[in-house]
Amino acid sequence: MYILLYYYVLEEGCEEMYLKETSQIPLYSQLKQVIKEDIRENKYKVGEQLPTEIDLCKKYNVSRVTVRRAIQELVKENILNRRQGKGTFVNVGKIKRELISLGSFSDIAIQSGQEPSSNIIEYRIREMGEELAELFNDDLNSTVLELKRVLSINETPLIIENSYFPISKFPNLEFYLNENVSLYKILEKYYNTQIVKAKKTLDTILSNKEHAEIFDCDPNSVMYFLKKHAFTTNGEIVHVSESCILSSRVTFSFSVNSTSYESF
């Protein structure tokens, strides 16, 4: 067994850490384990930014190449994530989502003790077209609010969502949009509309350039593609969404009971 760290007290209240160069374990691998241990001990908290590469070099007395390799490995393991122009952060880990849950993204995140946030990329009013007109049981030339958002947990991007709402049912909805307010709460508060049922379909796709930039992942990474139709108490579809979710950040689960079983 090799001791990974030595501690040299330089002055009161100040310590430096030295990895063991004589160990058979590569320095970058030693550093990986040290950073993992620091995360477990909450020295680096979930969502927190790590020190810069230069500061890590000084702290652990290693080269920048060693630091960079260790961070690259931890990013691959989904323990850290890089945000372009911002730095390296402790990842939130893999989020568990109930596939058949009804609640909004914000509600689900808060219930699981996470901090949700959303960033509206764009929105526009447009003609809904044949497919949406059929779903919303509306006129072909009616308009729809198309909303594109990035949904995050503890500031880590989790979902790219395209949502559609019929303007005939929700006039002026665009004026109520707020980046950190649940859309379902807006529908309930201003339009007396409650979502009571949802139909979801799940597929897989490969990430494109936009996905790679937002999620800071490799191109052609595996992603979930989740379609949802949301229904009101009278059985009307009033919300349609399409979500792209990086598979390495989410695990879907679902529950069944005895009445759910079917014979084959």
Secondary structure, 3 states (H helix, E strand, C coil): CCCCEEEEEEECCEEEEEECCCCCCCHHHHHHHHHHHHHHCCCCCCCCECCCHHHHHHHHCCCHHHHHHHHHHHHHCCCEEEECCCEEEECCCCEEEECCCCCCHHHHHHHCCCCEEEEEEEEEEEECHHHHHHHHCCCCCCEEEEEEEEEEECCEEEEEEEEEEECCCCCCHHHHCCCCCCHHHHHHHHHCCCCCEEEEEEEEEECCHHHHHHHCCCCCCEEEEEEEEEECCCCCEEEEEEEEEEHHHEEEECCCCHHHCCCC
